[in-house]
């Protein structure tokens, strides 16, 4: 318990910015806080903080140690809460990452609602289209869309994700409806620019003697962009045909703003997943968050709602 107390003291000083503030919060003399920090640094054999009369600055080792201590103390709090007389109660800091476009629509709106259910949990949401290294960067879990590379991460499939060719009724009335993928070569296709991550082109299912196989086409057009949200907006404005995920366009297909074409050739769906590092005991806040996402994504009509 002495070691745990030292960790708590270190976190308190680091987050409050001074020995005095940490001592005041605990109701002890600043000298006691200072002695605990001295003993901790001596035990670890590294300098965690540079202390002056004006301020405290974490060393490189101190910054890394702070994250580990916060995670450890959070896990201890969860363990105590899960067996306490008050029942199961999540607490601690939850760090989530998700792709930017999907995250804005389908993760960010759910975060404040989740915290209303679990007020002792604080949450950081990172939206990025790069593949974040969860363990190295200290994230609890990630939402991933598409085929998953082999990894040591545990994955839970939340929903199916299909890619469809879509256009406005006005565009199709003006230019005609493609009946097979090769017809796209005669259309204005809104594509990701060559420096974007989609390298193989648009995927379609093609009949073969033994069934079907997935083939990739690289249609072109007068407009391309590195940002998928822009392509979506151009498509809604009637500038061409776009190849978009159902999570992005399902509600607009339902409302008639967009029309899906070449559906008979649509490639098999991939998935929407939550992934997290392999751990013997998953923190309660992470388990509850995964269950919360699964519940919402499984709701009938969720993907058809306006704004989804």
C-alpha positions as CSV (number, residue, x, y, z in Angstrom):
1,X,0.0,0.0,0.0
2,X,3.0,2.3,0.6
3,X,4.0,2.0,-3.0
4,X,0.4,2.6,-4.2
5,X,0.3,5.7,-2.0
6,X,3.5,7.0,-3.6
7,X,2.0,6.5,-7.0
8,X,-1.2,8.4,-6.0
9,X,1.0,11.2,-4.6
10,X,3.0,11.4,-7.8
11,X,-0.1,11.6,-9.9
12,X,-1.6,14.3,-7.6
13,X,1.4,16.5,-7.8
14,X,1.8,16.1,-11.5
15,X,-1.8,16.9,-12.3
16,X,-2.2,19.7,-9.7
17,X,1.1,21.3,-10.6
18,X,2.6,21.8,-7.1
19,X,3.4,20.0,-3.9
20,X,1.3,22.6,-2.0
21,X,-1.8,21.9,-4.0
22,X,-1.4,18.1,-3.6
23,X,-0.7,18.5,0.1
24,X,-3.8,20.7,0.6
25,X,-6.0,18.2,-1.2
26,X,-4.8,15.4,1.1
27,X,-4.7,17.5,4.2
28,X,-1.0,16.9,5.0
29,X,2.1,19.1,5.1
30,X,3.9,19.8,1.8
31,X,7.1,18.3,3.4
32,X,5.3,14.9,3.6
33,X,4.5,15.0,-0.1
34,X,8.1,15.9,-0.9
35,X,9.4,13.0,1.1
36,X,7.2,10.6,-0.7
37,X,8.4,11.8,-4.0
38,X,12.0,11.6,-2.9
39,X,11.5,8.0,-1.8
40,X,9.7,7.1,-5.0
41,X,12.5,8.5,-7.2
42,X,15.1,6.8,-5.1
43,X,13.3,3.5,-5.4
44,X,13.0,3.8,-9.2
45,X,16.5,5.2,-9.7
46,X,15.2,8.0,-12.0
47,X,14.3,11.6,-11.7
48,X,10.6,12.0,-12.3
49,X,10.2,15.8,-11.7
50,X,12.3,18.9,-11.7
51,X,11.1,20.9,-8.8
52,X,11.7,24.6,-8.3
53,X,10.0,27.1,-5.9
54,X,7.9,28.4,-8.9
55,X,6.9,25.2,-10.7
56,X,7.2,21.5,-11.3
57,X,8.2,20.1,-14.6
58,X,8.0,16.4,-15.5
59,X,11.1,14.7,-17.0
60,X,10.7,12.5,-20.0
61,X,10.7,9.5,-17.7
62,X,8.1,11.2,-15.5
63,X,5.7,11.9,-18.4
64,X,5.8,8.2,-19.4
65,X,5.5,7.1,-15.8
66,X,2.5,9.4,-15.2
67,X,0.4,7.6,-17.9
68,X,1.3,4.2,-16.5
69,X,0.4,5.3,-13.0
70,X,-2.9,6.8,-14.0
71,X,-3.8,3.6,-15.8
72,X,-2.8,1.5,-12.8
73,X,-4.7,3.6,-10.3
74,X,-7.7,3.5,-12.6
75,X,-7.6,-0.3,-12.8
76,X,-7.3,-0.5,-9.0
77,X,-10.3,1.7,-8.6
78,X,-12.3,-0.4,-11.1
79,X,-11.3,-3.6,-9.2
80,X,-12.5,-2.1,-5.9
81,X,-15.7,-0.8,-7.4
82,X,-16.6,-4.1,-9.0
83,X,-16.6,-5.9,-5.7
84,X,-17.8,-3.1,-3.4
85,X,-21.2,-3.2,-1.7
86,X,-22.3,-0.4,-4.1
87,X,-22.2,-2.8,-7.1
88,X,-20.5,-2.5,-10.4
89,X,-19.5,1.1,-11.2
90,X,-17.1,2.1,-14.0
91,X,-14.5,4.8,-13.4
92,X,-11.1,6.0,-14.7
93,X,-10.0,7.5,-18.0
94,X,-11.2,5.9,-21.3
95,X,-9.1,6.6,-24.4
96,X,-10.7,5.8,-27.8
97,X,-9.6,6.2,-31.4
98,X,-11.6,5.9,-34.6
99,X,-11.4,6.9,-38.3
100,X,-12.2,10.6,-38.8
101,X,-15.2,10.3,-41.0
102,X,-16.9,7.4,-39.3
103,X,-15.9,8.7,-35.9
104,X,-17.6,12.1,-36.5
105,X,-20.9,10.4,-37.4
106,X,-21.0,7.3,-35.4
107,X,-18.7,7.5,-32.4
108,X,-18.5,11.2,-31.3
109,X,-22.3,11.6,-30.8
110,X,-22.4,8.5,-28.5
111,X,-19.5,9.6,-26.2
112,X,-21.3,12.2,-24.2
113,X,-24.3,9.9,-23.8
114,X,-22.1,7.1,-22.5
115,X,-20.5,9.5,-19.9
116,X,-24.0,10.5,-18.7
117,X,-24.5,6.8,-17.8
118,X,-21.1,6.6,-16.2
119,X,-20.2,10.0,-14.7
120,X,-17.0,8.7,-13.0
121,X,-15.5,7.9,-16.4
122,X,-13.6,10.6,-18.3
123,X,-13.1,10.1,-22.0
124,X,-10.6,11.2,-24.7
125,X,-11.6,10.6,-28.3
126,X,-9.0,10.6,-31.1
127,X,-10.1,10.9,-34.7
128,X,-7.5,9.9,-37.2
129,X,-7.3,8.0,-40.5
130,X,-3.9,6.5,-39.7
131,X,-3.8,3.1,-38.0
132,X,-3.0,4.0,-34.3
133,X,-0.8,1.7,-32.4
134,X,-3.0,1.1,-29.3
135,X,-0.4,-0.3,-27.0
136,X,2.4,2.1,-27.8
137,X,0.1,5.2,-27.7
138,X,-1.9,4.2,-24.6
139,X,-5.4,3.7,-26.1
140,X,-7.9,1.4,-24.6
141,X,-9.6,0.5,-27.8
142,X,-10.2,1.5,-31.4
143,X,-13.1,1.4,-33.9
144,X,-11.9,0.1,-37.3
145,X,-13.8,-0.1,-40.6
146,X,-12.8,-2.6,-43.2
147,X,-10.7,-5.7,-43.4
148,X,-8.4,-6.1,-40.4
149,X,-4.8,-7.0,-40.8
150,X,-3.5,-9.9,-38.7
151,X,-2.4,-8.6,-35.3
152,X,-2.3,-9.5,-31.6
153,X,-5.4,-7.3,-31.1
154,X,-8.7,-8.7,-30.0
155,X,-11.6,-7.8,-32.4
156,X,-15.3,-7.6,-31.9
157,X,-17.5,-7.2,-35.0
158,X,-20.1,-4.6,-34.5
159,X,-21.8,-4.3,-37.9
160,X,-21.5,-5.1,-41.6
161,X,-20.2,-2.4,-43.9
162,X,-20.8,-2.5,-47.7
163,X,-19.5,-0.1,-50.3
164,X,-22.0,1.1,-52.9
165,X,-22.0,3.2,-56.0
166,X,-24.4,6.1,-55.5
167,X,-25.5,9.2,-57.4
168,X,-28.4,11.7,-57.2
169,X,-31.6,11.1,-59.2
170,X,-30.8,14.2,-61.2
171,X,-27.4,13.0,-62.3
172,X,-28.8,9.6,-63.4
173,X,-31.6,11.3,-65.3
174,X,-29.0,13.5,-67.1
175,X,-26.4,10.9,-67.8
176,X,-28.2,7.5,-67.6
177,X,-27.8,4.6,-65.1
178,X,-24.8,2.3,-65.4
179,X,-25.9,-1.3,-65.8
180,X,-22.5,-3.0,-65.3
181,X,-19.2,-1.8,-63.8
182,X,-17.5,-1.2,-67.1
183,X,-20.2,1.4,-67.9
184,X,-18.6,3.6,-65.2
185,X,-15.9,4.5,-67.7
186,X,-18.5,6.6,-69.5
187,X,-19.4,8.5,-66.3
188,X,-18.1,11.2,-64.1
189,X,-16.8,9.2,-61.2
190,X,-15.8,11.0,-58.0
191,X,-12.6,9.3,-56.8
192,X,-10.1,9.5,-54.1
193,X,-6.9,11.2,-55.4
194,X,-3.9,9.0,-56.0
195,X,-2.1,10.0,-52.7
196,X,-5.1,8.8,-50.6
197,X,-5.1,5.4,-48.9
198,X,-7.5,3.6,-51.3
199,X,-5.0,2.1,-53.7
200,X,-6.8,-0.8,-55.4
201,X,-9.8,1.2,-56.7
202,X,-13.5,0.3,-56.5
203,X,-14.4,-3.4,-55.7
204,X,-17.1,-5.3,-57.5
205,X,-18.3,-8.9,-57.5
206,X,-17.9,-10.4,-61.0
207,X,-19.5,-13.7,-62.0
208,X,-17.2,-16.6,-62.9
209,X,-17.7,-20.2,-63.9
210,X,-17.2,-21.3,-60.3
211,X,-19.2,-18.5,-58.6
212,X,-18.0,-15.0,-58.1
213,X,-14.7,-13.2,-57.6
214,X,-14.0,-9.7,-56.5
215,X,-12.4,-7.4,-59.2
216,X,-11.2,-3.8,-58.8
217,X,-11.8,-1.0,-61.3
218,X,-10.1,2.4,-61.4
219,X,-12.8,4.7,-62.8
220,X,-11.9,8.3,-63.5
221,X,-13.6,11.7,-63.8
222,X,-12.9,15.4,-63.8
223,X,-13.0,15.7,-60.0
224,X,-11.0,13.8,-57.4
225,X,-10.1,14.6,-53.8
226,X,-8.1,13.1,-50.9
227,X,-11.0,13.6,-48.5
228,X,-14.0,11.2,-48.6
229,X,-16.3,13.7,-47.0
230,X,-15.8,16.1,-49.9
231,X,-16.5,13.3,-52.4
232,X,-19.7,12.7,-50.5
233,X,-20.7,16.3,-50.7
234,X,-19.9,16.5,-54.4
235,X,-22.0,13.4,-55.0
236,X,-25.0,15.0,-53.1
237,X,-24.6,18.1,-55.3
238,X,-25.0,15.9,-58.4
239,X,-21.5,16.1,-59.8
240,X,-21.1,12.4,-60.4
241,X,-21.1,8.8,-59.1
242,X,-19.3,8.0,-55.8
243,X,-18.3,4.7,-54.2
244,X,-19.2,5.2,-50.5
245,X,-19.7,3.1,-47.4
246,X,-23.3,2.3,-46.3
247,X,-22.6,3.9,-42.9
248,X,-22.2,7.2,-44.8
249,X,-25.0,7.0,-47.3
250,X,-27.7,4.7,-46.0
251,X,-29.9,7.4,-44.7
252,X,-29.7,9.4,-47.9
253,X,-30.6,6.3,-50.0
254,X,-33.6,5.8,-47.7
255,X,-34.7,9.4,-48.1
256,X,-34.2,9.3,-51.9
257,X,-31.5,11.9,-52.0
258,X,-29.2,9.3,-53.4
259,X,-29.8,6.2,-55.5
260,X,-27.7,3.0,-55.3
261,X,-26.6,1.7,-58.7
262,X,-24.9,-1.6,-59.6
263,X,-26.1,-3.2,-56.4
264,X,-26.1,-6.7,-58.1
265,X,-22.3,-6.3,-58.5
266,X,-21.6,-5.0,-54.9
267,X,-18.7,-6.7,-53.3
268,X,-19.3,-8.7,-50.1
269,X,-19.4,-6.6,-47.0
270,X,-16.5,-6.1,-44.7
271,X,-17.0,-5.2,-41.1
272,X,-17.1,-2.4,-38.5
273,X,-15.0,-3.6,-35.5
274,X,-13.9,-2.6,-32.0
275,X,-10.4,-3.8,-31.4
276,X,-8.4,-3.7,-28.1
277,X,-5.1,-5.1,-26.8
278,X,-5.1,-8.7,-25.5
279,X,-5.5,-8.4,-21.7
280,X,-6.4,-10.9,-19.1
281,X,-8.7,-8.5,-17.3
282,X,-10.4,-5.8,-19.5
283,X,-11.2,-2.7,-17.5
284,X,-14.9,-2.3,-16.7
285,X,-15.1,1.0,-18.5
286,X,-13.8,-0.6,-21.8
287,X,-16.2,-3.6,-21.5
288,X,-19.2,-1.2,-20.9
289,X,-18.2,1.0,-23.8
290,X,-17.9,-2.0,-26.2
291,X,-21.4,-3.2,-25.1
292,X,-22.8,0.3,-25.4
293,X,-21.6,0.6,-29.1
294,X,-22.8,-2.9,-29.9
295,X,-26.2,-2.1,-28.5
296,X,-26.6,1.1,-30.5
297,X,-25.2,-0.2,-33.8
298,X,-27.6,-3.2,-33.5
299,X,-30.7,-1.1,-33.1
300,X,-33.2,-1.6,-36.0
301,X,-33.0,1.4,-38.2
302,X,-29.9,2.9,-36.6
303,X,-28.0,3.2,-39.9
304,X,-31.1,4.7,-41.7
305,X,-31.6,7.7,-39.3
306,X,-31.0,11.2,-40.8
307,X,-27.5,12.3,-40.0
308,X,-26.3,8.8,-39.9
